[in-house]
C-alpha cells in the first residue's frame, strides 16, 4: 500500500472589469461561489475534519498544512475555515432534531464545559439514528428541558438530580449503581462493606434479566429482599444510607429494560457519545466564544451520528461544504 504524492490543484482565474461608456461606472465579473473563499470544499472539509473529527487545535493544523499538504496556513485562515464548516453543518443540526423527536428511547448524559472561564454544560442526547450535542450555560432543569424540547418517550439516564423529574418512563443506569456499590464494598468500615456487597449482589441479579426475563415469583422475591435489607440503612446519614434511599426511590426505574423491548439497562450509549467531548475539553480547556460553542455542538453531533450510521465523516463534510458553496441543500435523507 502506498499513497501518491499530494499535489495541489490551483485554478488561476482572471475576472475582467470595465467602464461603461455611457454611464461611466466600473463593473467587475462576479466570482463563482466555489472560488469565492480561495480554497475548495475538499480542502476545507479536510481542515475541518482535522480540527473537529480528530480534535486537533489550530496550532497543530499549521505544521500539518505546511509539511503534509505543503500549504502555509495562518491561524486566522484556519479559523475562517472552521467558521465556514460550522455554517455548512447548520442544516445537519436542524435535521437531526426530527429523528431525535421521533425516537421512542433517548439516552442522555452531561459533562462540564468551559466558555472562557464560566462553567457550562455539554449535553448529549443519543438514540438509534442520531446523537445530538448541546452546549448550555447551565447543568440544570432548564438545560434538561432545552435538550429534550417537546419529546415524550422513555428516557435512559444516570442518577443526576434533574433526571428523576422526568414524568414519563425512565430507566436508571445500573452500571452507575454497580460502581457505587462496588466502592462501598471496598470500604474498611464493616457496615458500609456489608451493604455494598449486598447491593452489588442484588444489582448483578438484575443484569441477566435483560436476556432472561424473571418469573413473577422471582421478581416478587427480589423486591422483598430490596425492602427488607435496605430498611435498616434507610435513616442513616452514611454513604450506605444514601445508597439505600436512592435504590428505594428509584426502584421503579431499575427494571424498565425488562418489560420494554430495545431498552438497555445502562447509559453507556450516551457516555460513549460524550466521551470525545470530555477529552476535547481537557485538551482545549473549552471554548472562547459562543461561535466556538456552535462549532463544538455541530461537529460533535456529526461525528457521533456518522459513527452510529457507519458513514464517512469526511464525505459528509465534503458534501456539506460543497452544498454551501453552491447555495444548495446538502443530502440529509440519511439522517432519517
Secondary structure as a PSIPRED ss2 file (coil, helix, strand):
# PSIPRED VFORMAT (PSIPRED V4.0)

   1 X C   1.000  0.000  0.000
   2 X C   1.000  0.000  0.000
   3 X C   1.000  0.000  0.000
   4 X C   1.000  0.000  0.000
   5 X C   1.000  0.000  0.000
   6 X C   1.000  0.000  0.000
   7 X C   1.000  0.000  0.000
   8 X C   1.000  0.000  0.000
   9 X C   1.000  0.000  0.000
  10 X C   1.000  0.000  0.000
  11 X C   1.000  0.000  0.000
  12 X C   1.000  0.000  0.000
  13 X C   1.000  0.000  0.000
  14 X C   1.000  0.000  0.000
  15 X C   1.000  0.000  0.000
  16 X C   1.000  0.000  0.000
  17 X E   0.000  0.000  1.000
  18 X E   0.000  0.000  1.000
  19 X E   0.000  0.000  1.000
  20 X C   1.000  0.000  0.000
  21 X C   1.000  0.000  0.000
  22 X C   1.000  0.000  0.000
  23 X C   1.000  0.000  0.000
  24 X C   1.000  0.000  0.000
  25 X C   1.000  0.000  0.000
  26 X E   0.000  0.000  1.000
  27 X E   0.000  0.000  1.000
  28 X E   0.000  0.000  1.000
  29 X C   1.000  0.000  0.000
  30 X C   1.000  0.000  0.000
  31 X C   1.000  0.000  0.000
  32 X C   1.000  0.000  0.000
  33 X H   0.000  1.000  0.000
  34 X H   0.000  1.000  0.000
  35 X H   0.000  1.000  0.000
  36 X C   1.000  0.000  0.000
  37 X C   1.000  0.000  0.000
  38 X C   1.000  0.000  0.000
  39 X C   1.000  0.000  0.000
  40 X C   1.000  0.000  0.000
  41 X H   0.000  1.000  0.000
  42 X H   0.000  1.000  0.000
  43 X H   0.000  1.000  0.000
  44 X H   0.000  1.000  0.000
  45 X H   0.000  1.000  0.000
  46 X H   0.000  1.000  0.000
  47 X H   0.000  1.000  0.000
  48 X H   0.000  1.000  0.000
  49 X H   0.000  1.000  0.000
  50 X H   0.000  1.000  0.000
  51 X H   0.000  1.000  0.000
  52 X H   0.000  1.000  0.000
  53 X H   0.000  1.000  0.000
  54 X C   1.000  0.000  0.000
  55 X C   1.000  0.000  0.000
  56 X C   1.000  0.000  0.000
  57 X C   1.000  0.000  0.000
  58 X H   0.000  1.000  0.000
  59 X H   0.000  1.000  0.000
  60 X H   0.000  1.000  0.000
  61 X H   0.000  1.000  0.000
  62 X H   0.000  1.000  0.000
  63 X H   0.000  1.000  0.000
  64 X H   0.000  1.000  0.000
  65 X H   0.000  1.000  0.000
  66 X H   0.000  1.000  0.000
  67 X H   0.000  1.000  0.000
  68 X C   1.000  0.000  0.000
  69 X C   1.000  0.000  0.000
  70 X C   1.000  0.000  0.000
  71 X C   1.000  0.000  0.000
  72 X C   1.000  0.000  0.000
  73 X C   1.000  0.000  0.000
  74 X C   1.000  0.000  0.000
  75 X H   0.000  1.000  0.000
  76 X H   0.000  1.000  0.000
  77 X H   0.000  1.000  0.000
  78 X H   0.000  1.000  0.000
  79 X H   0.000  1.000  0.000
  80 X H   0.000  1.000  0.000
  81 X H   0.000  1.000  0.000
  82 X H   0.000  1.000  0.000
  83 X H   0.000  1.000  0.000
  84 X H   0.000  1.000  0.000
  85 X H   0.000  1.000  0.000
  86 X H   0.000  1.000  0.000
  87 X H   0.000  1.000  0.000
  88 X H   0.000  1.000  0.000
  89 X C   1.000  0.000  0.000
  90 X H   0.000  1.000  0.000
  91 X H   0.000  1.000  0.000
  92 X H   0.000  1.000  0.000
  93 X H   0.000  1.000  0.000
  94 X H   0.000  1.000  0.000
  95 X H   0.000  1.000  0.000
  96 X H   0.000  1.000  0.000
  97 X H   0.000  1.000  0.000
  98 X H   0.000  1.000  0.000
  99 X H   0.000  1.000  0.000
 100 X H   0.000  1.000  0.000
 101 X H   0.000  1.000  0.000
 102 X H   0.000  1.000  0.000
 103 X C   1.000  0.000  0.000
 104 X C   1.000  0.000  0.000
 105 X E   0.000  0.000  1.000
 106 X E   0.000  0.000  1.000
 107 X E   0.000  0.000  1.000
 108 X E   0.000  0.000  1.000
 109 X E   0.000  0.000  1.000
 110 X E   0.000  0.000  1.000
 111 X E   0.000  0.000  1.000
 112 X E   0.000  0.000  1.000
 113 X E   0.000  0.000  1.000
 114 X E   0.000  0.000  1.000
 115 X E   0.000  0.000  1.000
 116 X C   1.000  0.000  0.000
 117 X C   1.000  0.000  0.000
 118 X E   0.000  0.000  1.000
 119 X E   0.000  0.000  1.000
 120 X E   0.000  0.000  1.000
 121 X E   0.000  0.000  1.000
 122 X E   0.000  0.000  1.000
 123 X E   0.000  0.000  1.000
 124 X E   0.000  0.000  1.000
 125 X E   0.000  0.000  1.000
 126 X E   0.000  0.000  1.000
 127 X C   1.000  0.000  0.000
 128 X C   1.000  0.000  0.000
 129 X C   1.000  0.000  0.000
 130 X C   1.000  0.000  0.000
 131 X E   0.000  0.000  1.000
 132 X E   0.000  0.000  1.000
 133 X E   0.000  0.000  1.000
 134 X E   0.000  0.000  1.000
 135 X E   0.000  0.000  1.000
 136 X E   0.000  0.000  1.000
 137 X C   1.000  0.000  0.000
 138 X C   1.000  0.000  0.000
 139 X C   1.000  0.000  0.000
 140 X C   1.000  0.000  0.000
 141 X H   0.000  1.000  0.000
 142 X H   0.000  1.000  0.000
 143 X H   0.000  1.000  0.000
 144 X H   0.000  1.000  0.000
 145 X H   0.000  1.000  0.000
 146 X H   0.000  1.000  0.000
 147 X H   0.000  1.000  0.000
 148 X H   0.000  1.000  0.000
 149 X C   1.000  0.000  0.000
 150 X C   1.000  0.000  0.000
 151 X C   1.000  0.000  0.000
 152 X C   1.000  0.000  0.000
 153 X C   1.000  0.000  0.000
 154 X E   0.000  0.000  1.000
 155 X E   0.000  0.000  1.000
 156 X E   0.000  0.000  1.000
 157 X E   0.000  0.000  1.000
 158 X C   1.000  0.000  0.000
 159 X C   1.000  0.000  0.000
 160 X C   1.000  0.000  0.000
 161 X C   1.000  0.000  0.000
 162 X C   1.000  0.000  0.000
 163 X H   0.000  1.000  0.000
 164 X H   0.000  1.000  0.000
 165 X H   0.000  1.000  0.000
 166 X C   1.000  0.000  0.000
 167 X C   1.000  0.000  0.000
 168 X C   1.000  0.000  0.000
 169 X C   1.000  0.000  0.000
 170 X E   0.000  0.000  1.000
 171 X E   0.000  0.000  1.000
 172 X E   0.000  0.000  1.000
 173 X C   1.000  0.000  0.000
 174 X H   0.000  1.000  0.000
 175 X H   0.000  1.000  0.000
 176 X H   0.000  1.000  0.000
 177 X H   0.000  1.000  0.000
 178 X H   0.000  1.000  0.000
 179 X H   0.000  1.000  0.000
 180 X H   0.000  1.000  0.000
 181 X H   0.000  1.000  0.000
 182 X H   0.000  1.000  0.000
 183 X H   0.000  1.000  0.000
 184 X H   0.000  1.000  0.000
 185 X H   0.000  1.000  0.000
 186 X C   1.000  0.000  0.000
 187 X C   1.000  0.000  0.000
 188 X C   1.000  0.000  0.000
 189 X C   1.000  0.000  0.000
 190 X H   0.000  1.000  0.000
 191 X H   0.000  1.000  0.000
 192 X H   0.000  1.000  0.000
 193 X H   0.000  1.000  0.000
 194 X H   0.000  1.000  0.000
 195 X H   0.000  1.000  0.000
 196 X H   0.000  1.000  0.000
 197 X H   0.000  1.000  0.000
 198 X H   0.000  1.000  0.000
 199 X H   0.000  1.000  0.000
 200 X H   0.000  1.000  0.000
 201 X H   0.000  1.000  0.000
 202 X H   0.000  1.000  0.000
 203 X H   0.000  1.000  0.000
 204 X H   0.000  1.000  0.000
 205 X H   0.000  1.000  0.000
 206 X H   0.000  1.000  0.000
 207 X H   0.000  1.000  0.000
 208 X H   0.000  1.000  0.000
 209 X H   0.000  1.000  0.000
 210 X H   0.000  1.000  0.000
 211 X C   1.000  0.000  0.000
 212 X C   1.000  0.000  0.000
 213 X C   1.000  0.000  0.000
 214 X C   1.000  0.000  0.000
 215 X C   1.000  0.000  0.000
 216 X H   0.000  1.000  0.000
 217 X H   0.000  1.000  0.000
 218 X H   0.000  1.000  0.000
 219 X H   0.000  1.000  0.000
 220 X H   0.000  1.000  0.000
 221 X H   0.000  1.000  0.000
 222 X H   0.000  1.000  0.000
 223 X H   0.000  1.000  0.000
 224 X H   0.000  1.000  0.000
 225 X H   0.000  1.000  0.000
 226 X H   0.000  1.000  0.000
 227 X H   0.000  1.000  0.000
 228 X H   0.000  1.000  0.000
 229 X H   0.000  1.000  0.000
 230 X H   0.000  1.000  0.000
 231 X H   0.000  1.000  0.000
 232 X C   1.000  0.000  0.000
 233 X C   1.000  0.000  0.000
 234 X C   1.000  0.000  0.000
 235 X C   1.000  0.000  0.000
 236 X C   1.000  0.000  0.000
 237 X C   1.000  0.000  0.000
 238 X C   1.000  0.000  0.000
 239 X H   0.000  1.000  0.000
 240 X H   0.000  1.000  0.000
 241 X H   0.000  1.000  0.000
 242 X H   0.000  1.000  0.000
 243 X H   0.000  1.000  0.000
 244 X H   0.000  1.000  0.000
 245 X H   0.000  1.000  0.000
 246 X H   0.000  1.000  0.000
 247 X H   0.000  1.000  0.000
 248 X H   0.000  1.000  0.000
 249 X H   0.000  1.000  0.000
 250 X C   1.000  0.000  0.000
 251 X H   0.000  1.000  0.000
 252 X H   0.000  1.000  0.000
 253 X H   0.000  1.000  0.000
 254 X C   1.000  0.000  0.000
 255 X C   1.000  0.000  0.000
 256 X H   0.000  1.000  0.000
 257 X H   0.000  1.000  0.000
 258 X H   0.000  1.000  0.000
 259 X H   0.000  1.000  0.000
 260 X C   1.000  0.000  0.000
 261 X C   1.000  0.000  0.000
 262 X C   1.000  0.000  0.000
 263 X C   1.000  0.000  0.000
 264 X C   1.000  0.000  0.000
 265 X C   1.000  0.000  0.000
 266 X C   1.000  0.000  0.000
 267 X C   1.000  0.000  0.000
 268 X H   0.000  1.000  0.000
 269 X H   0.000  1.000  0.000
 270 X H   0.000  1.000  0.000
 271 X H   0.000  1.000  0.000
 272 X H   0.000  1.000  0.000
 273 X H   0.000  1.000  0.000
 274 X H   0.000  1.000  0.000
 275 X H   0.000  1.000  0.000
 276 X H   0.000  1.000  0.000
 277 X H   0.000  1.000  0.000
 278 X H   0.000  1.000  0.000
 279 X H   0.000  1.000  0.000
 280 X H   0.000  1.000  0.000
 281 X H   0.000  1.000  0.000
 282 X H   0.000  1.000  0.000
 283 X H   0.000  1.000  0.000
 284 X H   0.000  1.000  0.000
 285 X C   1.000  0.000  0.000
 286 X C   1.000  0.000  0.000
 287 X E   0.000  0.000  1.000
 288 X C   1.000  0.000  0.000
 289 X C   1.000  0.000  0.000
 290 X H   0.000  1.000  0.000
 291 X H   0.000  1.000  0.000
 292 X H   0.000  1.000  0.000
 293 X H   0.000  1.000  0.000
 294 X H   0.000  1.000  0.000
 295 X H   0.000  1.000  0.000
 296 X H   0.000  1.000  0.000
 297 X H   0.000  1.000  0.000
 298 X H   0.000  1.000  0.000
 299 X H   0.000  1.000  0.000
 300 X H   0.000  1.000  0.000
 301 X H   0.000  1.000  0.000
 302 X H   0.000  1.000  0.000
 303 X H   0.000  1.000  0.000
 304 X H   0.000  1.000  0.000
 305 X H   0.000  1.000  0.000
 306 X H   0.000  1.000  0.000
 307 X H   0.000  1.000  0.000
 308 X H   0.000  1.000  0.000
 309 X C   1.000  0.000  0.000
 310 X C   1.000  0.000  0.000
 311 X C   1.000  0.000  0.000
 312 X C   1.000  0.000  0.000
 313 X H   0.000  1.000  0.000
 314 X H   0.000  1.000  0.000
 315 X H   0.000  1.000  0.000
 316 X H   0.000  1.000  0.000
 317 X H   0.000  1.000  0.000
 318 X H   0.000  1.000  0.000
 319 X H   0.000  1.000  0.000
 320 X H   0.000  1.000  0.000
 321 X H   0.000  1.000  0.000
 322 X H   0.000  1.000  0.000
 323 X H   0.000  1.000  0.000
 324 X H   0.000  1.000  0.000
 325 X H   0.000  1.000  0.000
 326 X C   1.000  0.000  0.000
 327 X C   1.000  0.000  0.000
 328 X C   1.000  0.000  0.000
 329 X C   1.000  0.000  0.000
 330 X C   1.000  0.000  0.000
 331 X C   1.000  0.000  0.000
 332 X C   1.000  0.000  0.000
 333 X H   0.000  1.000  0.000
 334 X H   0.000  1.000  0.000
 335 X H   0.000  1.000  0.000
 336 X C   1.000  0.000  0.000
